Amino acid sequence: MELIPAEELFVVVLCPRLAPMAHGSGCSFRHLFLPPRPGQEGDWSGTVTDLDQIRVRFPGVLFHTCLRDALQYGIRQANAIAAGLDPPPSPSPPVPPSEGERRSRGGHPYGRA
């Protein structure tokens, strides 16, 4: 049985000690990245195969919207979407309201006459 190698995603974590915020490699916020220098702190960057690795390493991390596809669909599918190989999955259809929740047609949405 052949193993498929895990997809990797390059992630930048800004302010990892104060208020960690994870960004993807193509995010416009990357220009704020301060690489660590000898004897000085800096931001963190690296590749991960699962975003939980970021959660474990940086408790309380927030994920920027640039990582929305990776959070929602996983790294492998997010990479395929970014490369144009896969379209994003269509959102699930909305659930119709139950009979008791239906408004009469033509009525004002706030109940005004």
C-alpha positions in Angstrom: 0.0 0.0 0.0 1.4 3.4 -1.0 1.3 6.2 1.4 0.4 9.7 0.1 2.8 12.3 1.5 1.1 14.9 3.7 0.6 18.3 2.2 2.4 21.1 3.9 1.4 24.7 4.4 3.9 27.6 5.1 2.6 29.6 8.0 3.8 32.9 9.5 2.9 33.6 13.2 3.2 37.2 14.1 3.7 38.3 17.7 4.0 34.7 19.0 4.6 35.7 22.6 2.0 38.5 23.0 -0.9 37.8 20.7 -0.1 35.1 18.2 -1.8 35.5 14.8 -1.2 32.9 12.0 -1.1 34.0 8.4 -0.6 32.1 5.1 2.4 32.5 2.8 0.5 34.7 0.4 -1.1 37.1 2.9 -0.4 40.8 2.7 0.4 40.9 6.4 3.6 39.0 5.8 5.4 42.3 5.3 5.2 42.7 9.1 7.3 39.6 9.7 10.3 40.2 11.9 12.8 37.3 11.6 14.4 36.3 14.9 18.0 37.6 15.2 20.7 36.2 17.6 19.9 37.4 21.1 16.6 38.9 20.0 13.1 37.6 19.7 11.1 37.7 16.5 8.2 36.1 14.8 7.9 32.5 13.8 7.6 30.8 10.4 7.6 27.3 9.2 5.7 24.5 7.4 3.0 22.5 9.0 0.9 19.5 7.9 -2.0 20.3 10.2 -3.1 23.6 11.7 -3.4 21.9 15.1 0.4 22.0 15.2 0.1 25.8 15.4 -2.6 25.6 18.1 -0.3 23.4 20.2 2.8 25.5 19.7 1.0 28.8 20.2 -1.9 28.5 22.7 -4.6 31.1 22.0 -3.4 31.6 18.4 -5.9 33.4 16.1 -6.1 32.4 12.4 -6.3 35.2 9.9 -9.0 35.0 7.2 -6.2 34.2 4.7 -6.3 30.6 6.2 -10.0 30.2 5.9 -9.9 27.4 3.3 -7.3 25.5 5.3 -9.3 25.8 8.4 -12.5 24.8 6.7 -11.4 22.1 4.2 -7.9 21.0 5.4 -4.5 21.8 4.1 -4.5 19.3 1.1 -7.8 20.7 -0.3 -6.9 24.3 0.4 -3.6 23.9 -1.5 -5.6 22.4 -4.4 -8.1 25.3 -4.4 -5.2 27.8 -4.3 -3.5 26.1 -7.2 -6.8 26.1 -9.2 -7.0 22.3 -9.3 -10.2 22.1 -7.3 -13.1 24.5 -7.0 -14.1 25.2 -3.4 -16.9 22.9 -2.2 -20.3 24.4 -2.6 -21.9 25.4 0.7 -24.6 23.2 2.0 -28.1 24.4 1.1 -29.9 26.4 3.7 -32.4 24.5 5.9 -36.0 25.6 5.1 -37.8 27.1 8.1 -40.3 24.9 9.9 -44.0 25.6 9.4 -44.2 27.7 12.7 -41.4 30.0 11.6 -42.8 31.0 8.2 -43.8 34.6 7.6 -46.7 35.5 5.3 -45.4 36.7 1.9 -45.5 40.4 1.3 -45.4 41.4 4.9 -42.8 43.8 6.1 -39.8 42.0 7.6 -40.1 44.0 10.8 -43.9 43.6 11.2 -44.9 47.1 10.1 -48.0 47.6 8.1 
